[in-house]
Amino acid sequence: MRIKTREISLLRFTTVVCLLFGLLGVVASQLASSRSLLLDGLYSLIQSLFILGSGQVVTLLFKRDNDKFPFGFAAFEPFFLVMRSITLLVMVLAIGSSAFLSLFTGGYEISVNITLPISALSLVVCAAVYIILKREANRAKSPVLRAESKAWLLDTLLSLASLSAMLIAYIASRFSLTLLMRYIDPVLTLGFLVCMIPLLGKDLVQYSKELLGAAPASSTQAALERIAYKFVRKYDFLKAEVFASKQGRSLNILMYIYLKEERSVLQLDSIRLEILKALYSYSNWCEADIIFTLDDRWVDYTALPSLQQA
């Protein structure tokens, strides 16, 4: 419960920061005629809306199963992150296309006196928030906080690039290099586009796989199999098979254990409890079904016709 409270408090804090910077960026972009600043501002505004949603998702994850969702709310986490990635991709492509077209129409001038101090302030704040979220995401093992920390890292890099470009623009203005000044902002915006699309695309693919029930990372699968075979050796079972999927922070595990001979239900129930404790010590966010059997044909779907004939 303490982790949940800490997580939600951090999300509320980042919502306020994101909202303020988003509004500042959008207003300043209109005053400075800067699409790169508009991109940064809209990114922050959309982020603030999704961070509010993140708080609701985290609250759902700590709720008990109910009649409408008998298997819990784990799928809400990757679903939410997929929608977030799609929305940000659409926004980035829309602003990027506008900047691309401006390259063929002579570019546009920006007010460096407005954009330079805002870019500097944004860099400092974004870097500080990223460091805090990264540390807490690792501590809580939270995909939501991890996604938010990635978003703030991206915002930090955008602010760094923006500050560098604005310094170049400031130097160009001091030497009356008007042509250079007209193309700095659209080129910077397209640079943002090149950086953001692969990162957002990678997140979209990862969370889409989780939403569809893909297997976890190979390291996670290997760890689960080590736990299973620890008990195979301990109780002299024949073998074990482990199937797992990951949705957000939740692991869904199906473990088949093949017996050499019949054992009492009470003994198997006791062993099942031991295995569950080992799995929960590996991850607090796992749901596991452990099945003991003497006949492995019913797990092998290619054997179904022979089973039906028997």
Backbone hydrogen bonds, N-H to C=O, Kabsch-Sander energy under -0.5 kcal/mol:
donor,donor_aa,acceptor,acceptor_aa,energy
5,T,1,M,-2.4
6,R,2,R,-2.5
7,E,3,I,-2.7
8,I,4,K,-2.5
9,S,5,T,-2.3
10,L,6,R,-2.2
11,L,7,E,-2.1
12,R,8,I,-2.3
13,F,9,S,-2.3
14,T,10,L,-2.6
15,T,11,L,-1.8
16,V,12,R,-1.9
17,V,13,F,-2.1
18,C,14,T,-2.8
19,L,15,T,-2.7
20,L,16,V,-2.4
21,F,17,V,-2.4
22,G,18,C,-2.5
23,L,19,L,-2.4
24,L,20,L,-2.4
25,G,21,F,-2.7
26,V,22,G,-2.4
27,V,23,L,-2.4
28,A,24,L,-2.6
29,S,25,G,-2.2
30,Q,26,V,-1.5
31,L,27,V,-1.8
32,A,28,A,-2.6
33,S,29,S,-1.1
34,S,29,S,-1.7
35,R,33,S,-0.5
38,L,34,S,-1.4
39,L,35,R,-2.7
40,D,36,S,-2.1
41,G,37,L,-2.6
42,L,38,L,-3.0
43,Y,39,L,-2.3
44,S,40,D,-2.0
45,L,41,G,-2.3
46,I,42,L,-2.9
47,Q,43,Y,-2.2
48,S,44,S,-2.3
49,L,45,L,-1.7
50,F,46,I,-2.1
51,I,47,Q,-2.5
52,L,48,S,-1.6
53,G,49,L,-1.5
54,S,50,F,-2.1
55,G,51,I,-1.7
56,Q,52,L,-1.2
57,V,53,G,-2.1
58,V,54,S,-2.6
59,T,55,G,-2.0
60,L,56,Q,-2.1
61,L,57,V,-2.0
62,F,58,V,-0.9
62,F,59,T,-0.7
63,K,60,L,-1.9
66,N,69,F,-1.1
72,G,69,F,-1.8
76,F,73,F,-1.5
77,E,74,A,-1.2
79,F,75,A,-1.9
80,F,76,F,-2.5
81,L,77,E,-2.0
82,V,78,P,-2.2
83,M,79,F,-2.1
84,R,80,F,-2.0
85,S,81,L,-2.0
86,I,82,V,-2.3
87,T,83,M,-2.3
88,L,84,R,-2.3
89,L,85,S,-2.2
90,V,86,I,-2.3
91,M,87,T,-2.1
92,V,88,L,-2.6
93,L,89,L,-2.4
94,A,90,V,-2.1
95,I,91,M,-2.1
96,G,92,V,-2.4
97,S,93,L,-2.2
98,S,94,A,-1.3
99,A,95,I,-2.0
100,F,96,G,-2.3
101,L,97,S,-2.1
102,S,98,S,-1.5
103,L,99,A,-0.8
103,L,100,F,-0.8
104,F,101,L,-1.4
105,T,102,S,-1.1
107,G,102,S,-2.7
108,Y,182,R,-2.5
111,S,32,A,-1.3
112,V,110,I,-1.0
114,I,111,S,-1.2
115,T,111,S,-1.9
116,L,112,V,-2.5
118,I,114,I,-1.1
119,S,115,T,-2.4
120,A,116,L,-1.9
121,L,117,P,-2.3
122,S,118,I,-2.5
123,L,119,S,-2.0
124,V,120,A,-1.7
125,V,121,L,-2.2
126,C,122,S,-2.6
127,A,123,L,-2.0
128,A,124,V,-1.8
129,V,125,V,-2.5
130,Y,126,C,-2.4
131,I,127,A,-2.0
132,I,128,A,-1.8
133,L,129,V,-2.6
134,K,130,Y,-2.7
135,R,131,I,-1.9
136,E,132,I,-2.2
137,A,133,L,-2.7
138,N,134,K,-1.8
139,R,135,R,-1.7
140,A,136,E,-2.7
141,K,137,A,-1.3
142,S,137,A,-1.3
146,R,142,S,-2.3
147,A,143,P,-2.6
148,E,144,V,-2.2
149,S,145,L,-2.5
150,K,146,R,-2.0
151,A,147,A,-2.0
152,W,148,E,-2.2
153,L,149,S,-2.1
154,L,150,K,-2.4
155,D,151,A,-2.2
156,T,152,W,-2.2
157,L,153,L,-2.4
158,L,154,L,-2.5
159,S,155,D,-2.4
160,L,156,T,-2.3
161,A,157,L,-2.5
162,S,158,L,-2.7
163,L,159,S,-2.7
164,S,160,L,-2.2
165,A,161,A,-2.5
166,M,162,S,-2.7
167,L,163,L,-2.0
168,I,164,S,-1.8
169,A,165,A,-2.6
170,Y,166,M,-2.5
171,I,167,L,-2.3
172,A,168,I,-2.6
173,S,169,A,-2.2
174,R,170,Y,-1.6
175,F,171,I,-1.2
176,S,173,S,-0.9
177,L,172,A,-3.1
178,T,176,S,-1.5
181,M,177,L,-1.9
182,R,178,T,-1.8
183,Y,179,L,-0.7
183,Y,180,L,-0.9
184,I,180,L,-1.0
185,D,181,M,-0.6
187,V,183,Y,-1.9
188,L,184,I,-2.4
189,T,185,D,-2.7
190,L,186,P,-2.2
191,G,187,V,-2.0
192,F,188,L,-2.3
193,L,189,T,-1.9
194,V,190,L,-2.2
195,C,191,G,-1.7
196,M,192,F,-2.8
197,I,193,L,-2.3
199,L,195,C,-0.9
200,L,196,M,-2.9
201,G,197,I,-2.9
202,K,198,P,-2.3
203,D,199,L,-2.1
204,L,200,L,-2.4
205,V,201,G,-2.3
206,Q,202,K,-2.4
207,Y,203,D,-2.8
208,S,204,L,-1.8
209,K,205,V,-2.1
210,E,206,Q,-1.9
211,L,207,Y,-2.2
212,L,208,S,-1.8
213,G,210,E,-1.3
214,A,209,K,-2.5
220,T,217,A,-0.5
221,Q,217,A,-2.3
222,A,218,S,-2.5
223,A,219,S,-1.9
224,L,220,T,-2.2
225,E,221,Q,-2.1
226,R,222,A,-2.1
227,I,223,A,-1.8
228,A,224,L,-2.2
229,Y,225,E,-2.6
230,K,226,R,-1.3
231,F,227,I,-1.1
231,F,228,A,-0.6
232,V,228,A,-1.5
233,R,229,Y,-2.1
234,K,230,K,-1.7
235,Y,231,F,-2.2
237,F,232,V,-2.0
238,L,258,Y,-2.7
239,K,258,Y,-0.9
241,E,256,Y,-2.5
243,F,254,L,-2.9
245,S,252,N,-2.0
246,K,214,A,-1.7
247,Q,250,S,-2.5
250,S,247,Q,-2.2
251,L,285,W,-3.0
252,N,245,S,-2.9
253,I,251,L,-0.6
253,I,287,E,-3.3
254,L,243,F,-3.2
255,M,289,D,-3.0
256,Y,241,E,-2.7
257,I,291,I,-3.1
258,Y,239,K,-2.4
259,L,293,T,-2.8
268,L,264,S,-2.2
269,D,265,V,-2.6
270,S,266,L,-1.8
271,I,267,Q,-2.1
272,R,268,L,-2.7
273,L,269,D,-1.9
274,E,270,S,-1.6
275,I,271,I,-2.4
276,L,272,R,-2.5
277,K,273,L,-2.2
278,A,274,E,-1.9
279,L,275,I,-2.4
280,Y,276,L,-2.7
281,S,277,K,-1.7
282,Y,278,A,-1.1
283,S,279,L,-2.3
287,E,251,L,-2.9
289,D,253,I,-2.3
291,I,255,M,-3.2
291,I,289,D,-0.5
293,T,257,I,-2.2
296,D,294,L,-0.6
298,W,295,D,-0.6
299,V,296,D,-0.8
300,D,296,D,-1.2
301,Y,299,V,-0.9
303,A,300,D,-1.9
304,L,301,Y,-1.3
307,L,303,A,-1.9
308,Q,304,L,-2.4
309,Q,305,P,-1.9
310,A,306,S,-1.8
